[in-house]
Amino acid sequence: MAQSTPLSLPTALVSPARIRSYVLRLPLFTRITILLILLFYVLEFQSVWSVVNWGSLKPSVIGIFTGGMHRLNTYIFIHTGFLHMFFNTLALVPLMERFEKECGTLTSIALWAGPLATIPGGLYILVERGIWGGDTAICGASGPVFLLVASEGVRSWRANPFFEISGVKVPTWITPIVLAVVTAILIPGTSLLGHVCALAVGYLWGLGYIRFLAPPDKVIRWIEGKLNLLGRVPHYVSVDQKTYGRYGVLPTSANEQAHANGIGLGWVGTNGGQRLGSS
């Protein structure tokens, strides 16, 4: 009788060498994003200061004159548990990597420290507090994930406007919306409103309506030249080193889009910042 050999997963999918090579090639801002997510997650283990209560997007504590404006930036880096953090990071990394390679490191920093984080947050506050009268706090990196997926949905729609399901033509651009709804149904405690706000900004970005918010290449080029960022800073992507051009193509493969199906923006309760689950 021949000796049986143990079953193994395809090495192409689990090869440590491939994973290590991918991680080592990540550009600078993507690395910074991962480090900030991990840093805030580690800080949540101490009990002196609640990271979630400090940095989540809670409408009632945000105001131009009352403070709390930092939350418009910090909420995308803060999570309420390991799985929340892990799946959001797993979904975000390939999308953010390609965004940075498309736009450049300095432009990516300017956009995600500014409009691409604050506009979805501001929309959420406007609807949640101003229209619905609610005060649900949210946090998580799935906001950027859905924003980037919506932008990709626009690009896919331009290349292939429809796909067919049982003979019915479905617009390609609607896929991110379906993904957000399915995520809200399958994963308890996610904020559909938060995801919809991110989708709205992602569609505006993909359609080109808010691209004027990106700093001009001429300015970025001048800063890079003065500081010699490409020569001094490892893993830096210069404005003249972009892979696809400023508004190039984000990932389109089914596997890469599947990464977006991570845990969404978690609803944050008052009991120590736990995500709300099913009752």
N, C-alpha and C positions, 0 to 999 in steps of 0.2 A: 504494500500500500504506500502510495506516495505521501510524503510528509506535507501537511497543509501549511500554507503561509498565512500569517496574520493579515487581516484586512487593514487597509490604511486609506486615509483621505488623500485626494489628489495633492501631490506635493506642490503643484503650482499655486494652490489656494492657501496653503499653510506654511510655505517655505519661509523659515526665519530669515534667510538671506534676502528674499524678495521684500519682506516687510522691512528689514533693516535698511535696504537700499532705498525704499520709498520714503521712510522717515528721514534719512540723511539728506534727501533731495528736497525736503519741504522748504519753501521760501520763508523769509524772516518774519513777516507779519503773521503768517499762519502759525509759526512756532510761538510767537508772542501770545496769540489768542489761546492756544492750547495751554500754555503756562499760566495764563491768568485764570482760565477755567479751573485748572488743577489747584492753583494757589487758593482761590476762594473756597474750593471744596475742602481742602485740608483745614482751612481756618474755621470751617463750620464745626470741627470736632471740639474746639474749646467752648467753654460755657460762660465766659466773662462777657462776651460781646456777640450778639446774634448777627451774623453776616447776612442772612436772609432778610431779617427785619430792616437792616441798614440799607441794603442795596436793591431790594425788589421794587417793582414798579407798582406803587400803591397810590392811586389818584389823590386821596385826601391829604397826603403829606407832601405833595409836590406843588410848588408855586413860585413865581418869579420873586415875590417879596417874602414868602414864608420859608424858602429854602427847599432842600431835597432835590434840586435839579440834577445832581450827580446820578440819580436813579435812572435817568434817561439813557445813560451810558452803561451803568453797572449791571442792569437787570439781565443783559444777554450773557453775562459771564457767571451768574450765580444759579445754583441748582439746589434741589431739596433732597437729594439722595444719590447714592452711587449709580443706580440704573438710569435715573434722570440725566445725570452728568455723562455717563458712559455712552449711551445711545445718541444723545444730542451731539457729543463730540465726534463720534464715529460718523454721523451724518454730515457734520459741518466741514470736517477736514478736507475731503476731496473737492468740495464746492469752493471753499475759501482758497485752497491752493490754486485752483484754476482762475479764480477771480483775481488773485494777486498777480499771477503770471500774465494775465490779460491786461491789467491796469498799471502794474508796477507797485512797489512796496509803499512809497511815500504817498501816492494817490490813494491806495487802499487804506492807509492809516487815516488820512484826512476824511475819507468817506465814511468809515465805520466809527470814527470818533465823532462824526458830525451827522449828516442827514440820514444815512442808511440805518442808524440806530435810533436817532431822536425823532424822526418823522413817524415811523410806526408806533413808537411809544407815545408821541403826542396824539396821534389818531386814537389810540386805545383810551387814553385819558378823556379825550373829547367825547367819545361815544359812551364809555363806561360811566363816567361821572356826570358829564354834561347832558346826555340824552337819556340814559337809563337810570341815573341816580344811584348807581352801584359804587362799591369801593373795594372790589376784589383785586388783590395784589397778584402779580404774575412775575415769573422769572424763567430764564432758560434760553439756551442757544438755538432752539428750534425756530425762533423768530427769524434770525438770519438764514436758516436753512430754507424756510418757506419763501423768503424773499428771493433767494438765489434760484430756487426751483421755479418760481413764477417767471423770473427773467428768462430762464431756459425754456419755459413753456412758450413764451413769445417767439423765441428764435426757432424752436421746433415747428411752431405754427406757420412761420414764414416759409420754412423749407418744405413742410408737408402739412397743409391746412387741415386735413381730415384723416381719420382712421375709421375703419368699419368694424362694427360689432353686430354680428348676425344680420348683415346687410344694411344696417343703419349707420349713416355717416355721423361721426362725432367730432366736433372741433378739437384740434390738438391742444389749443390753449386752455381748455377747461380741465385738463388732467390735474394740475396742481390744486384746483378747487376741490375736485373729487377726493384727492389725497388728504386734504385738510379735513374734510367731512368724515372720511373713513377713520382717520386718526382720532378725531374727537369721539367717535362712536366706540372704537375698540380700546382706547386707552383712557381709563378714568382719570379725572383731575386735570385734563388738558383744557386750555382756553381757546375755544374756537374763535372768539372775537380777536384775541391776540394774533392768532394765525391769519385771520382774514385781513387785519391791518397790515401785517407783513406782506401778504400776497398783493394787496393793493399797491404798495410801494414798489414791490418787485415788478409788477406789470408796468407801472409808470417808468421804471428804469429800463425795462426791456423794450418798451415802445419809444424810448428816447426823450420823453417829456421832461425828465429831471436830470438829464445828463449834464446840463449846464452847471449843476452843483459841484461837479468834479473840478478840481483846480486845473488851470490850463497847463498843458505840457510844457510850454515855454517857461513858466514859473518853476515847475518841478525840475526841469532841466538845469535852470540857473542854480537852484539850491543844491542839486546833486553835484554840479561842477564846483561850486564854492567849497563844499564840505568833502568832496571826493568820496562820496558814500559808497560807490561801487568798489573802489579800491580798498576802503578801510573797513567796511562792514560785511562780515560773512553772510552769505545767503540773501544778499540784497538784490532786488530786481529793479533795475533802472527803467526809466521811462523809454529809453531807446533799446531796451533788452526784452521787451514784452513779446510773449510767444505768439499771440494772435492779434496784436493791435489792441487799442484801448477797449473797443467794444466787440471783441472777438467772440469765439464760440465757447460756451461752457460745456461740461460733459453731457453727452447725449445717449450714452449706452444705457440699456435697461438696468444693468447692475449698478451703475453709478447713480441713476435716479432712484433706485430702490433704497439707497442710503438715507434718502430724505424721510423714510418712514420710521423715524425715531420718535422718542417720547417728546411730546410737545411742551409748550410753555406751561409750566406747572402752576396751578392755582395755589396760592400760599395762604394758609390759615393763620390764626393768631396763636395757636398752641405750639410755639417754638418753630414756626415756619415749615410745618409738615405739609406735603402735597395732599389735597383732598382726594380721597378715593371714593369708591362706591359705598353707599350707605348699607 
